[in-house]
Amino acid sequence: MCGVAIFQGRALADINLTGVPLAEALEAFICRRDPRLENVQLRRATPTGDIESRVQPNKRWYEVIFETDDNPGDEDDDDDTFEARKKAKAKAKAEAKKQVKTWPPSNPPVIPPADE
């Protein structure tokens, strides 16, 4: 089942762009940074005070929120991602925790028989 994933990050675009050309430039930057993303659609772009003056024309950094197609099957195939390693570590910890026995072992209380 395909869904939509929402991401937040930073993107770089020409300082003189506005409107639709700005959105297209930011989407292109995001796609170049991560070619695995499909159908990137910009939802919000907020300019930051950071300007890259080392490139011509000057570019500005934007805080962006964007949507992409979500393919959950792709994430499970890649065992080398941070999230996959994190899940595997949590699973191993849970398995180890199951094997840990409580100490001291709980024994039922022994009640001596009453002398009558």
C-alpha positions in Angstrom: 0.0 0.0 0.0 1.4 3.4 -1.0 0.9 6.4 1.1 2.3 9.8 1.7 5.3 10.6 3.9 5.9 14.1 5.2 9.4 15.3 5.8 11.0 18.4 7.3 14.5 19.6 6.3 16.5 22.3 4.7 16.9 23.2 1.0 18.9 25.7 -1.0 17.6 28.0 -3.8 18.5 31.2 -5.7 18.0 34.2 -3.5 16.0 36.1 -6.2 13.3 33.4 -6.8 9.7 33.6 -5.5 6.5 31.8 -6.0 6.3 28.8 -8.3 9.9 29.0 -9.6 11.1 29.0 -6.0 9.0 25.9 -5.1 10.3 24.1 -8.3 13.9 25.0 -7.4 13.5 23.7 -3.8 11.8 20.5 -5.1 14.7 20.0 -7.6 17.3 20.5 -4.8 15.5 17.9 -2.6 15.3 15.4 -5.5 19.1 15.9 -6.3 20.0 15.3 -2.6 18.0 12.1 -2.3 17.1 10.5 -5.7 15.1 7.7 -4.0 12.3 10.2 -3.2 9.4 10.2 -5.7 6.8 12.9 -6.4 8.2 15.5 -4.1 5.6 18.2 -3.4 6.6 21.3 -1.4 4.1 22.2 1.3 5.9 25.0 3.1 9.2 27.0 2.7 10.4 29.4 5.3 13.6 31.4 4.5 16.3 31.3 7.0 18.9 34.0 7.6 21.6 31.7 6.1 22.9 32.8 2.7 25.4 30.9 0.7 27.6 33.7 -0.9 30.3 31.2 -2.0 28.2 30.3 -5.0 26.9 32.6 -7.8 24.2 33.5 -7.9 23.8 33.8 -4.2 21.5 31.2 -2.6 19.4 31.2 0.5 18.6 28.2 2.8 15.0 27.5 3.4 13.3 25.4 6.1 11.0 23.1 4.1 8.2 20.7 4.7 7.4 18.4 1.8 5.5 15.3 0.9 6.7 12.3 -1.1 5.3 8.9 -2.0 5.8 6.5 0.8 6.9 3.0 -0.2 7.1 1.0 3.1 8.4 -2.1 1.3 11.5 -0.3 0.2 12.4 0.6 3.8 12.3 -3.0 4.9 14.7 -4.1 2.2 17.5 -1.9 3.2 19.1 -3.3 6.4 21.8 -0.7 6.5 19.6 2.3 7.4 19.8 3.9 10.8 16.1 3.1 11.5 16.6 -0.6 10.6 19.7 -0.9 12.8 17.8 0.9 15.6 14.8 -1.5 15.3 17.1 -4.6 15.2 18.9 -3.3 18.3 15.6 -2.8 20.2 14.5 -6.3 19.1 17.7 -7.9 20.4 17.4 -6.0 23.7 13.8 -7.2 24.1 14.9 -10.8 23.4 17.8 -10.6 25.9 15.4 -9.1 28.5 13.1 -12.1 28.1 16.0 -14.4 29.0 17.0 -12.5 32.1 15.7 -14.2 35.2 14.7 -12.3 38.3 16.9 -12.7 41.3 16.4 -13.9 43.9 13.9 -16.4 42.5 10.5 -16.1 43.9 9.7 -19.1 46.2 6.3 -19.7 47.6 6.3 -19.0 51.4 6.7 -22.1 53.5 4.3 -22.2 56.4 5.1 -24.8 59.0 2.2 -27.1 59.9 0.3 -26.0 63.0 0.7 -28.3 66.0 -2.6 -29.2 67.5 
